[in-house]
Amino acid sequence: MKEKVYEFLKTIPKGKVVTYGQIAEYLGNKKLARVVGNILHNNPDEFRYPCYKVVDNKGNLSKHFAFGGIEKQQEKLEKEGIIVNNCKVDLEKYRM
């Protein structure tokens, strides 16, 4: 399962985000959103698998982003042109 999650991350285009639930649906069960979160928290390679592009179902960034915390996640998203406001992205505009 984790290999599928990591491979999915590589399909997210520049300037777009997905939710944990979207990845869970891709896996076939939207109830797996928390499992997806745990898998992402153990991401072995932040450069190969861009987990910073994953937000919750309201667009909130992760308070526990594994590679430097919420500020680092925000920085990475903003480098892709995604506007982050109060640690949140507009899913209407940026969701894949």
Protein Blocks (a to p, Z undefined) as FASTA:
>chain_A
ZZmmmmmmmmpcghiacdfklmmmmnopaklmmmmmmmmmmocblklmccklpccfkopa
cfklfnnpjmlmmmmmmmnopaceehiacfklmpZZ
